[in-house]
Each structure stands twice: as structure tokens, then as C-alpha cells.
Amino acid sequence: VVSSEGGYVPPRPTTLPEEQRRLERQAQALWEAERGLLTRSGLEPGQRVLDLGCGPGRVLSRLSTAKPRLLLGVDVSRPFLKEAAGLASVLQADVARLPLASDCLDFVYTRFVLRHIRERPAAIAEVHRVLRPGGVFAAMEPDEASLQLDPVPELWPRLFAGLTQTAVRRGGDPFIGRTLRRRLSGMGFEIVSSEIIPISTDQFSPSGFVQTFLAPGARPLDPDLMPPDMAQSAWEAVRQWSSRPVAFGYGVCIFTAARKVG
Ligand SMILES: C[S@@+](CC[C@H](N)C(=O)[O-])C[C@H]1O[C@@H](n2cnc3c(N)ncnc32)[C@H](O)[C@@H]1O
């Protein structure tokens, strides 16, 4: 089992409760849209369902309402899995090396995970292996090139560039959303749909948008790209931005569903 990488800070005992709360807010905000998309992609009662990179299980608990025959969560993080354990069967494993039999699942869902991992092709190949022929893989990931804040907070362009470059250095891909269709088509899947899910400060307060989606505590930033004191000032400027009545921000996630061919 490897540790989490890419543009995500794995939870530590001190940060775990806040990160769980953030993921819960994120799930609350997006679930209604996701539920519709999952159902249209073929999620139905009686299936064997995997949540890949399930974290503390904020989506596992919601997937259980679809009444699966088997609900399984996989993640590398032991502290997260302790939280998820009461909600479904859970396994500590790397998404690129699933300890599961071939063709054993009907539906695999993953959200905000592929963007963080180095071994994306291996993870997609593993999903393909464990799905039965005709089974569905649905993935929701951001395309952070869409992220806009107006008026632009001081230091934000440099902070954003630093966060992006740090994630890419660690094997992540903050722009992965737009590539899901191409990636899955090239790996033995036929595309069912690609949909855009907008997120904006109109749905949340600007400060909710910052805490939940920009997630200052969950994103690493290499100090050679921005010294820590400057990073602190830059995040403070973003917080101040979020208290302005005129603040407006948005971004999109891409939900792509694909069926295993063969
Ligand atoms: C941003 S969180 C998303 C959690 C959950 N999918 C959600 O949407 O609430 C990213 C998750 O990916 C997990 N993760 C990162 N790299 C992983 C890997 N190589 N194998 C399994 N899980 C991984 C992390 O531990 C974390 O739980």
C-alpha cells in the first residue's frame, strides 16, 4: 500500500475531523446532481458496486440508498477507512492494485481521486479488469482550468500556479476532467456520457466555496514555488475576497460514464 500523492494532503490525526467535514459538505453539495447522473449511467438496485478512493465514506453512505447487493469502498488511508467501515465493506488498497477478482463488479464510481494519483492508466486498467463485461465505470473529476475568481484576489494567480505545479510534480492532474472521455475510450470502454457539473459561489457562500472546493488545508504547495509566509498571505487574501459581497467564483467538474466492452 502506497501513501496518497498528487495534489492531496493525506489526513493526519489533527486534520482528519476538518477534512471529513469538508468532504461531507462537498458530497452534500454535489450529490443531487451526481445521483441523477449515476442513475442515468446505469446504477440500479441489486448491483455489486465499488467506490474507488472512498475516503471517509461520505459518498458510500449515499450510494447505499441505491440498494446495492454489495457495496465496497477502497482507499489507501487507514484513518479514512475507519470512518467508512460502518457504512460498507472496506478494503485498504491502492487503486492501481485492487485485491479483487476479475469481472466481479457491476458498477465502479470514483470522484476526486484520479486527479491525485500517478498511476492513472494502471488504475483505469484495474477498474476494467474487475468490472464484468457491460459493467459501468463512472468518474467525476475537476478541470481546474475552469476555475475563476472575480475580482481576482491578490497573489491568487501565483498561488494557483504553484498549487497546480505542485500537484503535477507529484504525479497529479488538476485538469483531468476534460481527458476522461479520451482516456476511457482508449482503454476498453465505450462512453455512455460526459456531463459538466458547475460549481459556483451562487450555490454556496463565497467562503463555503473557498473552504469546500479551493480547500486550503488539503492542497500541498512546494515552498520553492511559493514561500510559506507568502502562501499564508495569499490564502488570507482569498479568505478576505470571500467576505466581499461582490465576490464571484466558479469552476466545473466533468462526470464521465463508460461501459466495459468485451
Ligand atoms: C479528495 S479525497 C476524495 C474522497 C472521496 N472519493 C470523496 O469524494 O469524498 C481523495 C481520496 O483518494 C484517496 N487516494 C489517494 N491516492 C490513492 C491511491 N493510490 N489508492 C487509493 N486511494 C487513494 C485518498 O486517501 C482520499 O481518500
Ligand as a Chemical Component Dictionary entry (heavy atoms), coordinates in Angstrom:
data_LIG
# 
_chem_comp.id                   LIG 
_chem_comp.type                 NON-POLYMER 
_chem_comp.pdbx_formal_charge   0 
_chem_comp.three_letter_code    LIG 
# 
loop_
_chem_comp_atom.comp_id 
_chem_comp_atom.atom_id 
_chem_comp_atom.alt_atom_id 
_chem_comp_atom.type_symbol 
_chem_comp_atom.charge 
_chem_comp_atom.model_Cartn_x 
_chem_comp_atom.model_Cartn_y 
_chem_comp_atom.model_Cartn_z 
_chem_comp_atom.pdbx_ordinal 
LIG C1  C1  C 0  -10.172 14.188 -2.233 1  
LIG S1  S1  S 1  -10.312 12.648 -1.434 2  
LIG C2  C2  C 0  -11.872 12.078 -2.121 3  
LIG C3  C3  C 0  -12.545 11.048 -1.251 4  
LIG C4  C4  C 0  -13.918 10.578 -1.761 5  
LIG N1  N1  N 0  -13.825 9.992  -3.085 6  
LIG C5  C5  C 0  -14.897 11.724 -1.779 7  
LIG O1  O1  O 0  -15.199 12.211 -2.868 8  
LIG O2  O2  O -1 -15.339 12.132 -0.694 9  
LIG C6  C6  C 0  -9.120  11.634 -2.292 10 
LIG C7  C7  C 0  -9.088  10.218 -1.771 11 
LIG O3  O3  O 0  -8.244  9.412  -2.608 12 
LIG C8  C8  C 0  -7.522  8.522  -1.770 13 
LIG N2  N2  N 0  -6.343  8.059  -2.521 14 
LIG C9  C9  C 0  -5.321  8.814  -2.985 15 
LIG N3  N3  N 0  -4.417  8.031  -3.630 16 
LIG C10 C10 C 0  -4.890  6.761  -3.592 17 
LIG C11 C11 C 0  -4.428  5.502  -4.088 18 
LIG N4  N4  N 0  -3.280  5.417  -4.759 19 
LIG N5  N5  N 0  -5.184  4.408  -3.862 20 
LIG C12 C12 C 0  -6.352  4.501  -3.152 21 
LIG N6  N6  N 0  -6.848  5.654  -2.667 22 
LIG C13 C13 C 0  -6.132  6.775  -2.877 23 
LIG C14 C14 C 0  -7.203  9.376  -0.554 24 
LIG O4  O4  O 0  -6.832  8.601  0.564  25 
LIG C15 C15 C 0  -8.524  10.107 -0.365 26 
LIG O5  O5  O 0  -9.410  9.368  0.415  27 
# 
loop_
_chem_comp_bond.comp_id 
_chem_comp_bond.atom_id_1 
_chem_comp_bond.atom_id_2 
_chem_comp_bond.value_order 
_chem_comp_bond.pdbx_ordinal 
LIG C1  S1  SING 1  
LIG S1  C2  SING 2  
LIG S1  C6  SING 3  
LIG C2  C3  SING 4  
LIG C3  C4  SING 5  
LIG C4  N1  SING 6  
LIG C4  C5  SING 7  
LIG C5  O1  DOUB 8  
LIG C5  O2  SING 9  
LIG C6  C7  SING 10 
LIG C7  O3  SING 11 
LIG C7  C15 SING 12 
LIG O3  C8  SING 13 
LIG C8  N2  SING 14 
LIG C8  C14 SING 15 
LIG N2  C9  SING 16 
LIG N2  C13 SING 17 
LIG C9  N3  DOUB 18 
LIG N3  C10 SING 19 
LIG C10 C11 SING 20 
LIG C10 C13 DOUB 21 
LIG C11 N4  SING 22 
LIG C11 N5  DOUB 23 
LIG N5  C12 SING 24 
LIG C12 N6  DOUB 25 
LIG N6  C13 SING 26 
LIG C14 O4  SING 27 
LIG C14 C15 SING 28 
LIG C15 O5  SING 29 
# 
